[in-house]
């Protein structure tokens, strides 16, 4: 006499769990792909904004150069500084080391 195979209690839980896991992984892949595509769109928009900002930077630099040109300055009444009020600072200290501490002399 042939007895039918008995399915264990564990097999009743494994198959539904695997089906649910398969469905969740498919939905996860779809969600991941859609989030990557939306991120690519955002990156494209930011690159357009960057290109516009660089173009505006170049035009502003050209406008600044036009405003600071010598031809523009000739029409203004500029005064040269008085040589009596000019201070000259020597940067060469020679071989003297700098004192870097909080103590006072």
SVG drawing of the C-alpha trace seen along z (x, -y; Angstrom):
<svg xmlns="http://www.w3.org/2000/svg" viewBox="-2 -116 70 118">
<polyline fill="none" stroke="black" stroke-width="0.4" points="0.0,0.0 1.3,-3.4 0.8,-6.2 0.4,-9.8 3.2,-12.1 2.5,-14.2 3.5,-17.8 5.1,-19.2 3.8,-22.2 6.8,-24.2 6.1,-23.7 2.7,-25.4 4.5,-28.5 7.4,-28.5 5.6,-28.6 3.3,-31.6 6.4,-33.3 8.3,-32.8 5.4,-34.1 5.1,-37.2 8.9,-37.7 8.8,-37.4 6.1,-40.0 7.8,-42.4 11.1,-42.1 9.3,-42.9 7.6,-45.9 11.0,-46.9 12.7,-46.8 10.0,-48.9 10.1,-51.4 14.0,-51.6 13.9,-52.1 11.3,-54.8 13.2,-56.6 16.4,-56.5 14.6,-57.9 13.1,-60.8 16.6,-61.5 18.0,-61.6 15.3,-64.2 16.2,-66.3 19.9,-66.1 19.1,-67.3 17.1,-70.3 20.0,-71.2 22.5,-71.0 20.2,-73.4 20.2,-75.8 24.0,-75.5 24.4,-76.3 22.1,-79.4 24.0,-80.5 27.4,-80.2 26.0,-82.2 24.7,-84.9 28.1,-84.9 29.9,-85.5 27.6,-88.4 28.0,-90.0 31.8,-89.7 31.6,-91.4 29.4,-94.1 31.9,-94.7 34.8,-94.8 32.9,-97.4 32.2,-99.5 35.8,-99.4 37.4,-100.1 39.8,-103.1 37.5,-104.8 34.8,-104.9 37.2,-106.2 38.4,-109.1 35.2,-110.9 35.1,-110.9 36.8,-113.4 39.2,-111.1 41.7,-112.5 45.1,-111.0 45.9,-110.4 48.0,-112.9 51.6,-111.5 51.8,-112.9 49.1,-110.6 50.4,-107.3 51.9,-104.7 54.4,-102.2 54.6,-98.9 57.7,-96.8 57.0,-93.1 60.5,-91.9 61.3,-91.2 64.7,-89.6 65.7,-86.7 63.7,-87.7 61.3,-84.9 57.8,-85.8 56.6,-85.3 53.4,-83.3 52.2,-83.2 49.9,-85.0 52.6,-86.2 53.2,-89.9 56.6,-91.6"/>
</svg>
